[in-house]
Amino acid sequence: MAILRCRGRRSGGGSSRYGLKRWIFNATIGLALAFSLPAAAKELRLLAFGDSLTAGYGLPVEDGFVAQLERAINAAGVDAVVLDAGVSGDTTAGGRSRIAWALGDKPTHALIALGANDALRGLPPEAAKANLAAILEATAAAGVPVLLAGMRAPRNWGDDYVEQFDAIYPALAAEMSAPLYPFFLEGVALDPALNQADGIHPNAAGVEAIVAGLLPSVLHLLQQEPRP
C-alpha cells in the first residue's frame, strides 16, 4: 500500500489541516481495501496413494491414472495437481510404511486406493483393515481430507474370504467417517476390452472409464477444506 504524503503549506493552517484530513481519509480507505482482499487460494494437491493401478502400470505416462485424472479435474474447471504416489506391487502394509513419507509432499487431499495386492495374494483381511485404518489415521492427523476407494477380492478365494475382504472398506468408511467410492475398478474389472493382456491392469480406455466413475467423488473431495 502506497503511503500518501501530506503536502499542505506550512503557512495557512486551514490548507494544512485539509491536507492532513485527506491523508487520514485515503490511508483509512487503503487499509480497509488491504484487509478486505481475499487470501491467495491454496494450491490443491491430490495425493493418489495406491499400487500399480494408480501408478499406471504398462501404460505411457500420459495414459496413466494420474495424468488422466489430473486432466479430467482440470477440464471440470478445478485447478489441481495430482501427485503420483502409486507403487506397483504395493500392499496395504507397504502403504502403511510409507504414508508419512508421502504426506511429506504436502498434499491438500488424498485418494487412498490400496488393497488389490492383498486380495490377489490372499493376505489376511484383518491385517489389511488394520493397515488401511493406520493410513487413514495418518492422513487425518495431517489434516488431509481423504476419499477411500474400495477393492474386491477375487472370487476364487472362496466365499468366506471374499465376504471378509469386501467388508473392509464399508466398515472403515463407517468407523472413520471417511467418504467411500465402493470399487476402484467399477465397470472395468474382468472386461477384456478395458484391460491389458494380463487381465488385471486397465488399458488406457479402462483408465478413462475408472476416472469417469471416480471424478464426481474426487471433485466433491476437493471441495473439502484441509485442516491446519
Order of alpha helices (4+ residues) and beta strands (2+ residues): alpha-beta-alpha-alpha-beta-alpha-beta-alpha-alpha-beta-alpha-alpha-beta-alpha
